[in-house]
Amino acid sequence: MSIQNTLKALADPTRREILNMLKKGRLSAGEISDTFPISGAAISRHLSILKDADLIRDTRDGKFIYYDLNASVLEEIMLWIKDLKD
């Protein structure tokens, strides 16, 4: 994990909203896309950036891809920030 990639991923409000949605449970790409007034390709790019930063995981179930929050990376970032604060 690269902190730089994680912070870059967290810098975008759309990606932060996707993470907020995923904290309630797994969602398909279509369910995520239906929430935003942007193209499916743009959502796909946001999901790719979140996945590259290891903030989310994807699993295939039939013809659908579902996304889950990877809370362990967020915990590592929170610990790093807390350490900076102390």
C-alpha positions in Angstrom: 0.0 0.0 0.0 1.2 3.5 -0.8 0.0 6.3 1.4 0.3 8.6 -1.6 -2.1 6.5 -3.6 -4.5 6.2 -0.6 -4.5 10.0 0.0 -5.0 10.7 -3.7 -8.0 8.3 -3.7 -9.4 10.0 -0.6 -9.0 13.5 -2.1 -11.9 13.1 -4.5 -15.4 13.8 -3.1 -17.0 11.2 -5.4 -14.7 8.5 -4.2 -15.3 9.5 -0.6 -19.0 9.2 -1.2 -18.5 5.7 -2.7 -16.6 4.7 0.4 -19.5 6.0 2.6 -21.9 4.0 0.6 -19.8 0.8 0.9 -19.6 1.1 4.7 -23.2 -0.1 4.7 -22.3 -3.2 2.8 -21.3 -4.5 -0.6 -22.8 -3.0 -3.7 -22.6 -3.7 -7.4 -21.0 -1.3 -9.8 -24.5 -0.6 -11.2 -25.9 0.2 -7.8 -23.0 2.6 -7.2 -23.4 4.2 -10.6 -27.1 4.7 -10.2 -26.4 7.1 -7.3 -24.3 9.6 -9.3 -25.1 11.9 -12.2 -21.9 10.9 -14.1 -21.2 8.2 -16.7 -20.6 4.6 -15.9 -17.1 4.9 -17.3 -16.4 7.7 -14.8 -17.6 5.5 -12.0 -15.5 2.7 -13.3 -12.4 4.9 -13.1 -13.2 6.0 -9.6 -13.7 2.3 -8.6 -10.3 1.5 -10.2 -8.5 4.2 -8.3 -10.1 3.1 -5.0 -9.1 -0.5 -5.8 -5.6 0.4 -6.7 -5.3 2.2 -3.3 -6.6 -1.0 -1.7 -9.5 0.9 -0.2 -12.0 -1.5 -1.8 -12.1 -5.1 -2.9 -14.1 -6.6 -5.7 -15.7 -10.0 -6.1 -17.5 -11.5 -9.1 -20.8 -13.2 -8.5 -22.2 -14.4 -11.8 -22.2 -11.6 -14.2 -22.0 -8.9 -11.5 -19.0 -7.4 -9.8 -19.6 -6.4 -6.2 -17.4 -4.0 -4.2 -16.7 -4.1 -0.5 -14.9 -1.6 1.8 -11.4 -2.6 2.9 -11.4 -1.1 6.4 -7.9 -2.3 7.3 -6.3 0.2 5.0 -8.4 3.0 6.5 -7.4 1.9 9.9 -3.7 2.1 8.9 -4.2 5.6 7.5 -6.0 6.7 10.7 -3.1 5.3 12.8 -0.6 7.1 10.6 -2.5 10.4 11.0 -2.8 9.9 14.8 0.9 9.3 15.0 1.5 12.6 13.2 -0.7 14.4 15.6 1.0 13.1 18.7 
